[in-house]
Amino acid sequence: MLGVIGEWLGRRRALKELRRAQRDDNRDYREFFKLEIEAARHALDRGEHADAVDAWEKVRTRFPGLALKSADAFELVLDLGRFDEAEEMMRDGQRRQPRQVSFPLGYARVAQRRGDAEEAVRRCEALLRRFFDCAEGYLLAAQCLDALGRRDEAEAVLERGAQRLPRDFAILCAHATHAEQRGDMPAALDRWRIVQQRSDHPPGVLGVARCLMDLKCYDEAERVLTEACEHYSTNGYPLISMGRLTALKGDPDEAMRYWKLARDRFPDLLAAFTDAAGMALELGRDAEADEILHEAIERFPYELGPHLTYARAAHRRRDWSVAAERWSLTCERFPTNAEAQERRAEAETAAKASL
C-alpha cells in the first residue's frame, strides 16, 4: 500500500514538475518572441524595411500561434504595409474567438490603414452592432468619416458614442474636439465642461480655457487657467496656455515669461519652445528666437517643426551661409522633406554668389 502511495506521489510530483517546466518554457518563448518583434520594430524605425520584413517572417514561422494573437505583431504587420496578412490575422482571430472585440476592431483598422475609409466605416458599423460599448469603434468611425468629408455623420457617431458611454474619457474628449474643430465654440465649451466635471485630468480644463479664449472671455479664461496652474502643478500645459492667453491680451513679455517658466520646469514640452520662438520672431528678436530654437532642435532632434522654423528664420533674413547650414541639418535628419532640399540649394547658391 505504501509503495502504491509512494509511486502515486512520485507521478504527481513529476507531473507538477512537467507542468512547471512547460509554463516556464512558454514564458521563455513569449519573452523571446517579444524581443524578436522589438528587433523588427527597431529595424523598421531605422528605415530598414527589408530587414524588418525578414525578422518578422522568421518570428512568424517559428511562433505561428503567438504571431496570430500578439497585438504587437499586428501593429508591426500594419506598419510594414502587409495589409492582406493583417486582415487574415484578424479573420482568423474572429473565427477562434468570436466574442473578442479586438479582432473586428483590428479588421476595421486594417481598412483604415490601407486607405479605404469607406470600408473602414462599414466595418466599424458592423463592429458597433455587436459591441455597442467599444469606444474605439466610435472613434475610428468618426475619424474615417471626417477623412471622407462627411463631418455631420462623424458628429452623429460621436454623439451616439457619448450617449452610450457617458463616462468614457476618450469619447468625451473627441466629442468636444469635434465641435471645436467645426468652429462651434459654444457647443465645444459645453462639452469640455462635461469632460472637466467627469474627470480630474488636464484636457478638460485646458479645452474649457481654449474655448473661452476663442470667445474672447479672457477674464474667465484667466481664472480657469490660474486654478489649473495650481491644481495641475506637475503638468506644463496650463503654463503654456497661460502664455497664449497673455499673448492674446497683448502682453508678449508676460507670455514669454510663462513659456520660459514652462521650459525650465518641463523641458520635454515642445510647445514651450515653439510658442516662445514664434513670439520672439514676431517681435523681431531674432537672436532670442535662434537661442530658443537651437535648444529645441538639440532637445528634439527628430521633430521637424523646430528645424524648419530655425532654417526659415535665417533664410528670411538672407543670412545665406547660416541658412545653408541649417537647411543641410534639416535634410540630414529629414531626407524626404522637399522644402528643405529646395531651400538648401537656394541658400547654397546665394551663399556662393555673395562671396
Sine and cosine of phi, psi and omega as CSV:
sin_phi,cos_phi,sin_psi,cos_psi,sin_omega,cos_omega
0.00,0.00,-0.73,0.68,0.02,-1.00
-0.89,0.47,-0.57,0.82,0.01,-1.00
-0.92,0.40,-0.64,0.77,0.02,-1.00
-0.90,0.43,-0.69,0.73,0.01,-1.00
-0.89,0.45,-0.67,0.74,0.01,-1.00
-0.89,0.46,-0.65,0.76,0.02,-1.00
-0.90,0.43,-0.68,0.73,0.01,-1.00
-0.88,0.47,-0.68,0.74,0.03,-1.00
-0.90,0.43,-0.60,0.80,0.02,-1.00
-0.90,0.43,-0.69,0.73,0.03,-1.00
-0.90,0.45,-0.64,0.77,-0.01,-1.00
-0.89,0.46,-0.69,0.72,0.03,-1.00
-0.89,0.45,-0.66,0.75,-0.01,-1.00
-0.89,0.45,-0.66,0.75,0.01,-1.00
-0.90,0.43,-0.66,0.75,0.03,-1.00
-0.89,0.46,-0.67,0.75,0.02,-1.00
-0.89,0.45,-0.66,0.75,0.00,-1.00
-0.89,0.46,-0.70,0.71,0.00,-1.00
-0.90,0.43,-0.63,0.78,0.04,-1.00
-0.89,0.45,-0.67,0.74,0.02,-1.00
-0.90,0.45,-0.64,0.77,0.02,-1.00
-0.90,0.44,-0.67,0.75,0.04,-1.00
-0.88,0.47,-0.69,0.73,0.02,-1.00
-0.89,0.46,-0.67,0.74,0.01,-1.00
-0.87,0.49,-0.69,0.73,0.00,-1.00
-0.89,0.46,-0.65,0.76,0.04,-1.00
-0.90,0.44,-0.66,0.75,0.01,-1.00
-0.90,0.45,-0.69,0.72,-0.01,-1.00
-0.89,0.45,-0.67,0.74,0.01,-1.00
-0.89,0.46,-0.64,0.76,0.01,-1.00
-0.91,0.41,-0.67,0.75,0.03,-1.00
-0.90,0.43,-0.67,0.74,0.03,-1.00
-0.86,0.52,-0.72,0.70,0.01,-1.00
-0.87,0.50,-0.68,0.73,0.01,-1.00
-0.90,0.44,-0.63,0.78,0.01,-1.00
-0.92,0.39,-0.63,0.78,0.05,-1.00
-0.90,0.44,-0.66,0.75,0.02,-1.00
-0.90,0.44,-0.61,0.79,0.03,-1.00
-0.90,0.44,-0.67,0.75,0.04,-1.00
-0.90,0.43,-0.65,0.76,0.03,-1.00
-0.88,0.47,-0.70,0.71,0.01,-1.00
-0.89,0.46,-0.64,0.77,0.03,-1.00
-0.88,0.47,-0.67,0.74,0.01,-1.00
-0.91,0.41,-0.66,0.75,0.01,-1.00
-0.89,0.45,-0.49,0.87,0.03,-1.00
-0.99,0.13,-0.01,1.00,-0.02,-1.00
1.00,0.08,0.17,0.99,-0.02,-1.00
-1.00,-0.07,0.96,0.28,-0.15,-0.99
-0.89,0.46,-0.70,0.71,-0.03,-1.00
-0.89,0.46,-0.65,0.76,0.02,-1.00
-0.91,0.41,-0.61,0.79,0.02,-1.00
-0.91,0.42,-0.67,0.74,0.03,-1.00
-0.89,0.46,-0.70,0.72,-0.01,-1.00
-0.88,0.48,-0.70,0.71,0.01,-1.00
-0.89,0.45,-0.66,0.75,0.00,-1.00
-0.91,0.42,-0.70,0.71,-0.04,-1.00
-0.90,0.44,-0.57,0.82,0.03,-1.00
-0.93,0.38,-0.70,0.71,-0.04,-1.00
-0.95,0.33,-0.55,0.83,0.04,-1.00
-0.91,0.40,-0.63,0.77,0.01,-1.00
-0.92,0.38,-0.63,0.78,-0.06,-1.00
-0.97,0.23,-0.58,0.82,-0.05,-1.00
-0.79,-0.61,0.92,0.39,-0.09,-1.00
-0.89,0.46,-0.58,0.81,0.00,-1.00
-0.92,0.40,-0.76,0.66,0.02,-1.00
-0.90,0.43,-0.60,0.80,-0.02,-1.00
-0.88,0.47,-0.55,0.83,-0.01,-1.00
-0.97,0.25,-0.49,0.87,-0.13,-0.99
-0.99,-0.16,-0.23,0.97,-0.14,-0.99
-0.99,0.14,0.81,-0.59,0.08,-1.00
-0.91,0.41,-0.61,0.79,0.03,-1.00
-0.90,0.44,-0.63,0.78,0.03,-1.00
-0.90,0.43,-0.67,0.75,0.02,-1.00
-0.88,0.48,-0.69,0.72,0.03,-1.00
-0.89,0.46,-0.63,0.78,0.03,-1.00
-0.89,0.45,-0.71,0.70,-0.01,-1.00
-0.88,0.47,-0.64,0.77,0.07,-1.00
-0.87,0.49,-0.73,0.68,-0.05,-1.00
-0.93,0.38,-0.42,0.91,0.08,-1.00
-0.98,0.21,-0.16,0.99,-0.01,-1.00
0.97,0.23,0.34,0.94,-0.01,-1.00
-1.00,-0.07,0.95,0.32,-0.19,-0.98
-0.95,0.32,-0.60,0.80,0.05,-1.00
-0.87,0.49,-0.67,0.74,0.00,-1.00
-0.91,0.41,-0.66,0.75,0.02,-1.00
-0.89,0.46,-0.65,0.76,0.04,-1.00
-0.89,0.46,-0.66,0.75,0.01,-1.00
-0.90,0.43,-0.60,0.80,0.07,-1.00
-0.87,0.50,-0.69,0.73,-0.02,-1.00
-0.95,0.31,-0.63,0.77,0.03,-1.00
-0.90,0.44,-0.67,0.75,0.02,-1.00
-0.90,0.44,-0.65,0.76,0.03,-1.00
-0.89,0.46,-0.65,0.76,0.02,-1.00
-0.91,0.42,-0.60,0.80,0.04,-1.00
-0.90,0.43,-0.64,0.77,-0.05,-1.00
-0.97,0.23,-0.64,0.77,-0.08,-1.00
-0.73,-0.69,0.97,0.23,-0.11,-0.99
-0.91,0.41,-0.27,0.96,0.00,-1.00
-0.99,-0.11,0.08,1.00,-0.02,-1.00
-1.00,-0.07,0.87,-0.49,-0.11,-0.99
-0.94,0.35,-0.42,0.91,-0.12,-0.99
-0.89,0.46,-0.46,0.89,-0.06,-1.00
-0.97,0.24,-0.74,0.67,0.09,-1.00
-0.91,0.42,-0.50,0.87,0.07,-1.00
-0.92,0.40,-0.71,0.70,0.05,-1.00
-0.88,0.47,-0.60,0.80,0.03,-1.00
-0.88,0.48,-0.65,0.76,0.06,-1.00
-0.93,0.37,-0.61,0.79,-0.01,-1.00
-0.91,0.41,-0.54,0.84,0.04,-1.00
-0.88,0.48,-0.71,0.70,0.01,-1.00
-0.88,0.48,-0.66,0.75,0.03,-1.00
-0.88,0.48,-0.75,0.67,-0.03,-1.00
-0.92,0.40,-0.47,0.88,0.05,-1.00
-0.95,0.33,-0.31,0.95,-0.02,-1.00
0.99,-0.13,0.15,0.99,0.00,-1.00
-0.98,-0.19,0.99,0.17,-0.08,-1.00
-0.91,0.42,-0.58,0.81,0.02,-1.00
-0.86,0.51,-0.74,0.67,0.01,-1.00
-0.91,0.41,-0.60,0.80,0.04,-1.00
-0.88,0.48,-0.65,0.76,0.04,-1.00
-0.89,0.45,-0.70,0.71,0.01,-1.00
-0.87,0.50,-0.67,0.74,-0.01,-1.00
-0.93,0.36,-0.58,0.81,0.06,-1.00
-0.90,0.44,-0.67,0.75,0.02,-1.00
-0.90,0.45,-0.66,0.75,0.06,-1.00
-0.89,0.45,-0.66,0.75,0.05,-1.00
-0.86,0.50,-0.74,0.67,-0.10,-1.00
-0.95,0.32,-0.38,0.92,0.10,-0.99
-0.92,0.39,-0.52,0.85,0.00,-1.00
-1.00,-0.07,-0.59,0.81,-0.07,-1.00
-0.82,-0.58,0.97,0.24,-0.13,-0.99
-0.92,0.38,-0.24,0.97,-0.01,-1.00
-0.98,-0.20,0.33,0.94,0.01,-1.00
-1.00,0.04,0.99,-0.16,-0.04,-1.00
-0.85,0.52,-0.64,0.77,-0.03,-1.00
-0.88,0.47,-0.50,0.86,0.02,-1.00
-0.91,0.41,-0.68,0.73,0.05,-1.00
-0.90,0.43,-0.69,0.73,-0.04,-1.00
-0.90,0.43,-0.69,0.73,-0.02,-1.00
-0.92,0.38,-0.67,0.75,0.02,-1.00
-0.87,0.48,-0.70,0.71,0.00,-1.00
-0.90,0.44,-0.66,0.75,0.02,-1.00
-0.87,0.49,-0.69,0.72,-0.01,-1.00
-0.93,0.36,-0.63,0.78,0.04,-1.00
-0.90,0.44,-0.63,0.77,0.09,-1.00
-0.88,0.48,-0.67,0.74,0.01,-1.00
-0.89,0.46,-0.48,0.88,0.02,-1.00
-1.00,0.07,-0.02,1.00,-0.03,-1.00
0.98,0.17,0.20,0.98,-0.03,-1.00
-0.99,-0.13,0.92,0.40,-0.16,-0.99
-0.93,0.37,-0.56,0.83,0.03,-1.00
-0.91,0.42,-0.63,0.78,0.04,-1.00
-0.93,0.37,-0.61,0.79,0.06,-1.00
-0.89,0.46,-0.67,0.74,0.04,-1.00
-0.87,0.49,-0.67,0.74,-0.01,-1.00
-0.90,0.43,-0.63,0.78,0.03,-1.00
-0.90,0.43,-0.69,0.72,0.00,-1.00
-0.93,0.37,-0.58,0.81,0.07,-1.00
-0.89,0.46,-0.68,0.73,0.03,-1.00
-0.90,0.44,-0.66,0.75,0.03,-1.00
-0.90,0.43,-0.66,0.75,-0.01,-1.00
-0.92,0.40,-0.57,0.82,0.05,-1.00
-0.95,0.31,-0.63,0.77,-0.03,-1.00
-0.96,0.28,-0.60,0.80,-0.07,-1.00
-0.81,-0.59,0.94,0.33,-0.14,-0.99
-0.94,0.35,-0.12,0.99,0.01,-1.00
-0.93,-0.38,0.04,1.00,-0.04,-1.00
-0.98,0.19,0.88,-0.48,-0.11,-0.99
-0.89,0.45,-0.70,0.71,-0.04,-1.00
-0.90,0.43,-0.66,0.75,0.02,-1.00
-0.90,0.43,-0.72,0.69,-0.02,-1.00
-0.88,0.47,-0.66,0.75,0.01,-1.00
-0.91,0.40,-0.67,0.74,0.01,-1.00
-0.91,0.42,-0.63,0.78,0.02,-1.00
-0.88,0.47,-0.70,0.72,0.02,-1.00
-0.93,0.36,-0.69,0.72,0.00,-1.00
-0.87,0.49,-0.60,0.80,-0.04,-1.00
-0.90,0.43,-0.68,0.74,0.05,-1.00
-0.90,0.43,-0.63,0.78,0.01,-1.00
-0.90,0.44,-0.69,0.73,-0.01,-1.00
-0.92,0.39,-0.49,0.87,0.05,-1.00
-0.98,0.18,-0.12,0.99,0.02,-1.00
0.99,0.10,0.20,0.98,0.03,-1.00
-1.00,-0.02,0.98,0.21,-0.13,-0.99
-0.92,0.39,-0.60,0.80,0.08,-1.00
-0.86,0.51,-0.69,0.72,0.04,-1.00
-0.91,0.41,-0.66,0.75,0.02,-1.00
-0.88,0.48,-0.67,0.75,0.01,-1.00
-0.88,0.48,-0.70,0.71,0.03,-1.00
-0.87,0.49,-0.67,0.74,-0.05,-1.00
-0.94,0.33,-0.63,0.77,0.03,-1.00
-0.92,0.40,-0.52,0.85,0.06,-1.00
-0.92,0.40,-0.56,0.83,0.09,-1.00
-0.90,0.43,-0.69,0.73,0.06,-1.00
-0.85,0.53,-0.72,0.69,-0.01,-1.00
-0.87,0.49,-0.65,0.76,-0.03,-1.00
-0.94,0.34,-0.53,0.85,-0.16,-0.99
-0.99,-0.15,-0.10,0.99,0.03,-1.00
-0.50,-0.87,0.63,-0.78,0.02,-1.00
-1.00,-0.08,0.88,0.47,0.01,-1.00
-0.77,-0.64,0.50,-0.86,-0.08,-1.00
-0.85,0.53,-0.57,0.82,-0.09,-1.00
-0.81,0.58,-0.58,0.81,-0.01,-1.00
-0.89,0.46,-0.79,0.61,-0.04,-1.00
-0.93,0.37,-0.57,0.82,0.03,-1.00
-0.93,0.38,-0.61,0.79,0.06,-1.00
-0.91,0.42,-0.66,0.75,0.07,-1.00
-0.85,0.52,-0.74,0.67,-0.02,-1.00
-0.89,0.45,-0.66,0.76,-0.01,-1.00
-0.88,0.47,-0.69,0.72,0.02,-1.00
-0.91,0.41,-0.65,0.76,0.03,-1.00
-0.88,0.47,-0.63,0.77,0.04,-1.00
-0.90,0.43,-0.66,0.75,0.01,-1.00
-0.90,0.43,-0.56,0.83,0.02,-1.00
-1.00,0.10,0.07,1.00,0.02,-1.00
0.89,0.45,0.47,0.88,0.12,-0.99
-1.00,-0.04,0.92,0.39,-0.19,-0.98
-0.92,0.39,-0.62,0.78,-0.03,-1.00
-0.90,0.43,-0.68,0.73,0.02,-1.00
-0.92,0.39,-0.64,0.77,0.04,-1.00
-0.88,0.48,-0.65,0.76,0.01,-1.00
-0.90,0.44,-0.66,0.75,0.03,-1.00
-0.89,0.47,-0.71,0.71,-0.01,-1.00
-0.88,0.48,-0.71,0.70,-0.06,-1.00
-0.96,0.28,-0.54,0.84,0.07,-1.00
-0.88,0.48,-0.71,0.71,0.05,-1.00
-0.90,0.43,-0.62,0.79,-0.02,-1.00
-0.92,0.40,-0.63,0.77,0.02,-1.00
-0.88,0.48,-0.57,0.82,0.02,-1.00
-0.98,0.20,-0.70,0.71,-0.09,-1.00
-0.95,0.32,-0.63,0.77,-0.02,-1.00
-0.95,-0.32,0.85,0.52,-0.11,-0.99
-0.92,0.38,-0.29,0.96,0.02,-1.00
-0.99,-0.11,0.18,0.98,0.01,-1.00
-0.85,-0.53,0.75,-0.67,-0.09,-1.00
-1.00,0.08,-0.23,0.97,-0.11,-0.99
-0.93,0.38,-0.54,0.84,0.11,-0.99
-0.87,0.49,-0.58,0.81,0.06,-1.00
-0.91,0.41,-0.67,0.74,0.02,-1.00
-0.89,0.46,-0.68,0.73,0.02,-1.00
-0.91,0.42,-0.60,0.80,0.05,-1.00
-0.89,0.45,-0.61,0.79,0.08,-1.00
-0.88,0.47,-0.66,0.75,0.02,-1.00
-0.91,0.41,-0.62,0.79,0.02,-1.00
-0.90,0.43,-0.73,0.68,-0.02,-1.00
-0.92,0.40,-0.52,0.86,0.09,-1.00
-0.91,0.42,-0.68,0.73,0.04,-1.00
-0.89,0.46,-0.54,0.84,-0.01,-1.00
-0.98,0.19,-0.04,1.00,0.08,-1.00
1.00,0.00,0.42,0.91,0.02,-1.00
-0.85,-0.53,0.98,0.21,-0.09,-1.00
-0.90,0.44,-0.57,0.82,0.00,-1.00
-0.90,0.43,-0.64,0.77,0.05,-1.00
-0.92,0.39,-0.60,0.80,0.06,-1.00
-0.89,0.46,-0.70,0.72,0.02,-1.00
-0.88,0.47,-0.57,0.82,0.02,-1.00
-0.91,0.42,-0.69,0.73,0.02,-1.00
-0.89,0.45,-0.68,0.73,-0.02,-1.00
-0.93,0.37,-0.55,0.84,0.08,-1.00
-0.91,0.40,-0.66,0.75,0.04,-1.00
-0.88,0.47,-0.65,0.76,0.03,-1.00
-0.90,0.43,-0.66,0.75,0.01,-1.00
-0.91,0.42,-0.63,0.78,-0.02,-1.00
-0.92,0.38,-0.64,0.77,-0.07,-1.00
-1.00,0.05,-0.52,0.85,-0.10,-1.00
-0.72,-0.69,0.95,0.32,-0.13,-0.99
-0.93,0.38,-0.11,0.99,0.01,-1.00
-0.99,-0.12,0.16,0.99,0.04,-1.00
-0.99,-0.12,0.95,-0.32,-0.07,-1.00
-0.87,0.49,-0.62,0.79,-0.07,-1.00
-0.87,0.49,-0.49,0.87,0.02,-1.00
-0.90,0.43,-0.48,0.88,0.03,-1.00
-1.00,0.09,-0.74,0.67,-0.11,-0.99
-0.94,0.35,-0.61,0.79,0.03,-1.00
-0.90,0.44,-0.71,0.71,-0.03,-1.00
-0.92,0.40,-0.67,0.74,0.00,-1.00
-0.90,0.43,-0.66,0.75,0.03,-1.00
-0.88,0.48,-0.65,0.76,0.03,-1.00
-0.92,0.39,-0.67,0.75,0.01,-1.00
-0.88,0.48,-0.67,0.75,0.04,-1.00
-0.90,0.43,-0.65,0.76,0.01,-1.00
-0.89,0.46,-0.56,0.83,0.00,-1.00
-1.00,0.10,-0.03,1.00,-0.03,-1.00
0.98,0.22,0.31,0.95,0.00,-1.00
-0.99,-0.11,0.95,0.32,-0.14,-0.99
-0.90,0.44,-0.63,0.78,-0.02,-1.00
-0.90,0.44,-0.66,0.75,0.03,-1.00
-0.91,0.41,-0.67,0.75,0.03,-1.00
-0.88,0.47,-0.68,0.73,0.02,-1.00
-0.87,0.50,-0.66,0.75,-0.01,-1.00
-0.90,0.45,-0.70,0.72,-0.01,-1.00
-0.92,0.40,-0.69,0.73,-0.04,-1.00
-0.94,0.35,-0.58,0.81,0.05,-1.00
-0.88,0.48,-0.69,0.73,0.05,-1.00
-0.90,0.44,-0.61,0.79,-0.02,-1.00
-0.90,0.44,-0.71,0.71,-0.04,-1.00
-0.96,0.28,-0.40,0.92,0.13,-0.99
-0.94,0.33,-0.66,0.75,-0.06,-1.00
-0.99,0.16,-0.52,0.86,-0.03,-1.00
-0.82,-0.57,0.95,0.31,-0.14,-0.99
-0.91,0.41,-0.30,0.95,-0.03,-1.00
-0.88,-0.47,0.46,0.89,0.18,-0.98
-0.98,-0.22,0.87,-0.50,-0.11,-0.99
-0.92,0.38,-0.65,0.76,-0.13,-0.99
-0.78,0.63,-0.81,0.58,-0.01,-1.00
-0.88,0.48,-0.57,0.82,0.03,-1.00
-0.90,0.44,-0.70,0.71,-0.01,-1.00
-0.90,0.43,-0.70,0.72,-0.01,-1.00
-0.90,0.44,-0.65,0.76,-0.01,-1.00
-0.89,0.46,-0.72,0.69,-0.01,-1.00
-0.95,0.32,-0.65,0.76,0.01,-1.00
-0.88,0.47,-0.59,0.81,-0.02,-1.00
-0.88,0.48,-0.72,0.70,0.03,-1.00
-0.93,0.37,-0.62,0.79,-0.01,-1.00
-0.90,0.43,-0.67,0.74,-0.04,-1.00
-0.90,0.44,-0.58,0.81,0.00,-1.00
-1.00,-0.04,0.19,0.98,0.10,-1.00
0.87,0.50,0.56,0.83,0.12,-0.99
-1.00,-0.01,0.99,0.17,-0.30,-0.95
-0.91,0.41,-0.65,0.76,-0.02,-1.00
-0.92,0.39,-0.65,0.76,0.05,-1.00
-0.92,0.39,-0.67,0.75,0.02,-1.00
-0.88,0.48,-0.69,0.73,0.00,-1.00
-0.87,0.49,-0.65,0.76,0.00,-1.00
-0.91,0.42,-0.67,0.74,-0.02,-1.00
-0.95,0.32,-0.62,0.78,0.06,-1.00
-0.91,0.41,-0.58,0.82,0.03,-1.00
-0.89,0.45,-0.66,0.75,0.05,-1.00
-0.89,0.45,-0.66,0.75,0.03,-1.00
-0.89,0.46,-0.67,0.75,0.04,-1.00
-0.89,0.45,-0.63,0.78,-0.01,-1.00
-0.89,0.45,-0.67,0.74,-0.06,-1.00
-1.00,0.05,-0.41,0.91,-0.02,-1.00
-0.73,-0.69,0.95,0.32,-0.17,-0.99
-0.90,0.44,-0.27,0.96,-0.01,-1.00
-1.00,-0.10,0.04,1.00,-0.04,-1.00
-0.98,0.20,0.90,-0.43,-0.10,-0.99
-0.93,0.37,-0.64,0.77,-0.02,-1.00
-0.87,0.49,-0.69,0.72,-0.02,-1.00
-0.89,0.46,-0.66,0.75,0.01,-1.00
-0.89,0.45,-0.72,0.69,-0.05,-1.00
-0.92,0.39,-0.72,0.69,-0.04,-1.00
-0.94,0.35,-0.53,0.85,0.05,-1.00
-0.88,0.47,-0.71,0.70,0.01,-1.00
-0.87,0.49,-0.67,0.74,0.02,-1.00
-0.88,0.47,-0.72,0.69,-0.04,-1.00
-0.92,0.39,-0.64,0.77,0.01,-1.00
-0.91,0.41,-0.65,0.76,0.04,-1.00
-0.89,0.45,-0.71,0.71,0.00,-1.00
-0.92,0.39,-0.58,0.81,0.01,-1.00
-0.91,0.42,-0.64,0.77,0.02,-1.00
-0.92,0.39,-0.64,0.77,-0.04,-1.00
-0.92,0.38,-0.45,0.89,-0.04,-1.00
-1.00,0.09,-0.10,0.99,0.00,-1.00
-0.96,0.29,0.00,0.00,0.00,0.00
